[in-house]
Amino acid sequence: MHVALAASLWKDPATWGIVLADLVRHVANTYNERDGLDKAEVVAKIRKLFEVELGTPTDVPTGSLQE
């Protein structure tokens, strides 16, 4: 997976919540189409671990800011 961030896309950083929610739905759709998994269950699993990871990160981002 490769991710490029352009933090300057939106003035309000809260807008990234919409982006992340859309991404989760795309992932759920993929698991549903590929493996027949229930979309709501996939979203719930991702949400659960996302909240855990925000509270107790397993990794710390490093590097410079580039836009």
Secondary structure, DSSP 8 states (H G I E B T S, - for coil): ------GGG-SSGGGHHHHHHHHHHHHHHHHHHHH---HHHHHHHHHHHHHHHHHS-SS---S----
